[in-house]
C-alpha cells in the first residue's frame, strides 16, 4: 500500500480507554511509512542517477555538435580556399596561355615579315639576274654580229 502525504497527515490512531494509541497499529503504520519512504528514496536516487547520465550524455552531444559545427566551418573555409586557389591557378594558366599565344603570333608575324623581305630580295635578285643575262646575251649577240660581219668581209677578199 502506497501512502500519500495527505494520508500521513490525516492518519488517526484509535485510542484505548486510558492507554492512548494502539502501539501495534502505530508501529505497523510507521513500518509502512518507512518502507514507502525507503522506496521513494531509492527511486529518487535512481532518478537522480538517470538525470545525471542524461545530463552527461546531453553535454557529450553538445560537445559533439560544437565539434561538428567547427569541422563544418573548417571544411567550408577549406572549400572556399580551394575554389579561390583553383580560380587563381586557372587565371594564371589562361594568362600564361595568352602570353604564349601572343609570343607565337609575334614570332609568326616576324617570320611573315622576314618571308616578305626575302621574297622582295629574291625578286630584286631575279630582276638583277635577268638584266645581267640580257646584257650578256646582247653582248654575245653583238659579238656574233661582229664575227658575222668580219666573216662576210673576209669572204669577199678571198
Secondary structure, DSSP 8 states (H G I E B T S, - for coil): ----HHHHHH----EETTTEE-HHHHHHHHHHHHHHHHHHHHHHHHHHHHHHHHHHHHHHHHHHHHHHHHHHHHHHHHHHHHHHHHHHHHHHHHHHHHHHHHHHHHHHHHHHHHHHHHHHHHHHHHHHHHHHHHHHHHHHHHHHHHHHHHHHHHHHH-
